[in-house]
Amino acid sequence: MKQLNIFLSMMITLCACAQNNKTVTSQHPSSSQLKNYSIATFAAGCFWHEEALFESVKA
C-alpha cells in the first residue's frame, strides 16, 4: 500500500509539472474601447473593507 501511495504521488507530481506553459498576451482594452463603458462592478469578500479602499480613489 505504501508503494502504491508513493507511485500515485509521483504520477500526480509529474502530471502537474508537465503542463504546457503558454505565453499569455495582453488582453487589456484600449482607451478608445474603455470609453464605451460607464459602469464598473467589483466583487470582494467583505463590502465594508472594500468600501474603505474605494473611498480614497478619486473618480
Backbone as a printed PyTorch tensor [residue, N CA C, xyz], in Angstrom:
tensor([[[  0.8350,  -1.2040,   0.0000],
         [  0.0000,   0.0000,   0.0000],
         [  0.8700,   1.2540,   0.0000]],

        [[  1.9670,   1.2050,   0.7660],
         [  2.8600,   2.3550,   0.8290],
         [  3.4760,   2.6180,  -0.5470]],

        [[  3.8170,   1.5600,  -1.2750],
         [  4.4020,   1.7120,  -2.6030],
         [  3.3890,   2.3180,  -3.5740]],

        [[  2.1340,   1.9270,  -3.4380],
         [  1.0840,   2.4830,  -4.2920],
         [  0.9160,   3.9770,  -4.0330]],

        [[  0.9400,   4.3750,  -2.7690],
         [  0.8200,   5.7960,  -2.4240],
         [  1.9960,   6.5980,  -2.9880]],

        [[  3.1920,   6.0440,  -2.8910],
         [  4.3710,   6.7220,  -3.4280],
         [  4.2510,   6.8330,  -4.9420]],

        [[  3.8350,   5.7630,  -5.5950],
         [  3.6840,   5.7730,  -7.0400],
         [  2.6470,   6.8040,  -7.4790]],

        [[  1.5020,   6.8360,  -6.8260],
         [  0.4550,   7.7900,  -7.1820],
         [  0.9060,   9.2250,  -6.9340]],

        [[  1.6260,   9.4420,  -5.8550],
         [  2.1410,  10.7820,  -5.5660],
         [  3.1120,  11.2360,  -6.6440]],

        [[  3.9610,  10.3400,  -7.0840],
         [  4.9230,  10.6680,  -8.1350],
         [  4.2130,  10.9580,  -9.4530]],

        [[  3.1960,  10.1750,  -9.7870],
         [  2.4670,  10.3800, -11.0350],
         [  1.7290,  11.7180, -11.0310]],

        [[  1.1160,  12.0470,  -9.9070],
         [  0.4060,  13.3230,  -9.8000],
         [  1.3910,  14.4820,  -9.9370]],

        [[  2.5500,  14.3580,  -9.2950],
         [  3.5660,  15.4060,  -9.3820],
         [  4.0630,  15.5650, -10.8060]],

        [[  4.3210,  14.4550, -11.4910],
         [  4.7960,  14.5150, -12.8670],
         [  3.7470,  15.1140, -13.8020]],

        [[  2.5070,  14.7670, -13.5950],
         [  1.4390,  15.3220, -14.4390],
         [  1.2790,  16.8230, -14.2010]],

        [[  1.4090,  17.2480, -12.9760],
         [  1.2750,  18.6660, -12.6630],
         [  2.4370,  19.4690, -13.2440]],

        [[  3.6190,  18.8740, -13.2630],
         [  4.7980,  19.5760, -13.7950],
         [  4.8310,  19.5700, -15.3160]],

        [[  4.0730,  18.7130, -15.9460],
         [  4.1120,  18.5810, -17.3980],
         [  3.1170,  19.4900, -18.1060]],

        [[  2.5530,  20.4460, -17.3940],
         [  1.5750,  21.3380, -18.0120],
         [  2.2570,  22.2280, -19.0320]],

        [[  1.5220,  22.5730, -20.0500],
         [  2.0330,  23.4030, -21.1270],
         [  2.0460,  24.8600, -20.6750]],

        [[  3.2080,  25.4960, -20.7620],
         [  3.3290,  26.9060, -20.3850],
         [  3.1390,  27.7540, -21.6230]],

        [[  1.9480,  28.3020, -21.7930],
         [  1.6460,  29.1500, -22.9380],
         [  1.9260,  30.6010, -22.5870]],

        [[  2.3870,  31.3420, -23.5470],
         [  2.6070,  32.7590, -23.3550],
         [  1.2640,  33.4760, -23.4390]],

        [[  0.9770,  34.2490, -22.4290],
         [ -0.2850,  34.9770, -22.3730],
         [ -0.0580,  36.3660, -22.9400]],

        [[ -0.8540,  36.7120, -23.9150],
         [ -0.7570,  38.0510, -24.4860],
         [ -1.6730,  38.9880, -23.7180]],

        [[ -1.3530,  40.2320, -23.7400],
         [ -2.1470,  41.2330, -23.0390],
         [ -3.5280,  41.3430, -23.6820]],

        [[ -4.5610,  41.2880, -22.8700],
         [ -5.9190,  41.4010, -23.3740],
         [ -6.6170,  42.6110, -22.7770]],

        [[ -5.8230,  43.6100, -22.3830],
         [ -6.4080,  44.8150, -21.8250],
         [ -7.0320,  45.6440, -22.9440]],

        [[ -8.2030,  46.1940, -22.6900],
         [ -8.8430,  47.0190, -23.7270],
         [ -8.0850,  48.3320, -23.9160]],

        [[ -8.1660,  48.8690, -25.1000],
         [ -7.5270,  50.1530, -25.3850],
         [ -8.3610,  51.2780, -24.7730]],

        [[ -7.7880,  52.4640, -24.7240],
         [ -8.5040,  53.5900, -24.1310],
         [ -9.7610,  53.9460, -24.9290]],

        [[ -9.7200,  53.7260, -26.2430],
         [-10.9240,  54.0070, -27.0390],
         [-12.0310,  52.9990, -26.7370]],

        [[-11.6560,  51.7590, -26.4310],
         [-12.6660,  50.7600, -26.0620],
         [-13.2280,  51.0340, -24.6720]],

        [[-12.4070,  51.5790, -23.7820],
         [-12.8720,  51.8650, -22.4230],
         [-13.9070,  52.9750, -22.3910]],

        [[-13.9180,  53.8280, -23.3920],
         [-14.8990,  54.9150, -23.4360],
         [-16.3210,  54.3830, -23.6080]],

        [[-16.4640,  53.1490, -24.0470],
         [-17.7860,  52.5500, -24.2360],
         [-18.4120,  52.0780, -22.9200]],

        [[-17.6090,  52.0160, -21.8460],
         [-18.0990,  51.5270, -20.5640],
         [-18.4820,  52.6860, -19.6620]],

        [[-19.5490,  52.5040, -18.8850],
         [-19.9560,  53.5490, -17.9530],
         [-20.1130,  53.0270, -16.5290]],

        [[-20.0960,  51.7070, -16.3430],
         [-20.2870,  51.1140, -15.0160],
         [-19.1690,  50.1190, -14.7560]],

        [[-18.6320,  50.1450, -13.5520],
         [-17.6370,  49.1640, -13.1250],
         [-18.2260,  48.3750, -11.9650]],

        [[-18.1220,  47.0750, -12.0200],
         [-18.6480,  46.2210, -10.9640],
         [-17.4860,  45.4760, -10.3180]],

        [[-17.3780,  45.5610,  -8.9940],
         [-16.3130,  44.9040,  -8.2530],
         [-16.9300,  43.9010,  -7.2950]],

        [[-16.2820,  42.7730,  -7.1450],
         [-16.7490,  41.7510,  -6.2090],
         [-15.6290,  41.4410,  -5.2270]],

        [[-15.9780,  41.3760,  -3.9610],
         [-14.9850,  41.0780,  -2.9270],
         [-15.6830,  40.3880,  -1.7640]],

        [[-14.8970,  39.9170,  -0.8280],
         [-15.4500,  39.1590,   0.2900],
         [-16.2430,  39.9890,   1.2660]],

        [[-15.7090,  41.1190,   1.6720],
         [-16.3650,  41.9370,   2.6940],
         [-16.5760,  43.3440,   2.1650]],

        [[-17.8090,  43.7550,   2.0510],
         [-18.1300,  45.0690,   1.4860],
         [-17.4950,  46.1960,   2.2850]],

        [[-17.5210,  46.1130,   3.6000],
         [-17.0670,  47.2280,   4.4310],
         [-15.5750,  47.4760,   4.2650]],

        [[-14.8030,  46.4380,   4.1200],
         [-13.3690,  46.6360,   3.9110],
         [-13.0930,  47.2110,   2.5230]],

        [[-13.8210,  46.7700,   1.5370],
         [-13.6350,  47.2730,   0.1780],
         [-14.1020,  48.7180,   0.0590]],

        [[-15.1620,  49.0590,   0.7470],
         [-15.6570,  50.4340,   0.7070],
         [-14.5890,  51.3930,   1.2220]],

        [[-13.8800,  51.0130,   2.2570],
         [-12.8380,  51.8690,   2.8050],
         [-11.7200,  52.0890,   1.7950]],

        [[-11.3960,  51.0910,   1.0010],
         [-10.3700,  51.2440,  -0.0330],
         [-10.8140,  52.2000,  -1.1120]],

        [[-12.0410,  52.0890,  -1.5490],
         [-12.5310,  52.9140,  -2.6570],
         [-12.8390,  54.3410,  -2.2470]],

        [[-12.9530,  54.6220,  -0.9670],
         [-13.1660,  55.9930,  -0.5360],
         [-11.9580,  56.8810,  -0.8450]],

        [[-10.7810,  56.2780,  -0.9730],
         [ -9.5820,  57.0590,  -1.2660],
         [ -9.3400,  57.2260,  -2.7730]],

        [[-10.1570,  56.5960,  -3.6150],
         [ -9.9890,  56.6890,  -5.0550],
         [-10.6850,  57.9350,  -5.5690]],

        [[ -9.9600,  58.7070,  -6.3820],
         [-10.5520,  59.9060,  -6.9650],
         [-11.2260,  59.5190,  -8.2680]],

        [[-12.5200,  59.6510,  -8.3280],
         [-13.2730,  59.3910,  -9.5690],
         [-14.7490,  59.5490,  -9.3240]]])
